[in-house]
């Protein structure tokens, strides 16, 4: 008898990203018909399109424990964990640049008369960076990933070229242990398809 291989439950879309201040309530995660039917609260700000989706990394480092009587390790112990989510924001705005430089997520306020507004942004002073929460949801609304406390720590390098190239704002938001306790991240699956 031949072995049967089940069709994989694949994910083929970039999903949607939001950002929010620390302490913002997580979505209620209402599920109907195997999908999330609730939207994040208005305090979650959509980050908009990305040039090539997002990439979630979570690394666990382990070290071998040795004793003299055995050549092989008697055990491995977790010594470090690191996580991040990276993406290139396609909307080149000062608000997104502010988020990429950990200047907070409050909207920038233009000054001047209508049609003659001026908006200024400068990077925050070292030590005054603002942490943020990140939420990702799959396009099919079956998966959600909440990152409870992050700090953008990647290189923000934007290239200004002629079309069809676009200037993007690269971001790598690194996970921290949340100030209020709890786990750095949570995955939720709607229904049972992705369990």
Secondary structure, DSSP 8 states (H G I E B T S, - for coil): ------------S--EEEEEETT-------EETTEE-----TTSEE---EEEEEEEEEEEEEEEE--TT-SS-SEEEEEEEEEEEEEEESS--HHHHHHHTT--SS----BSSTTS-B-------TT----EEEEEE-TTSSEEEEEEEEEE-S--------TT----EEEEEEE---TT-S-SEEEEESSSTT-
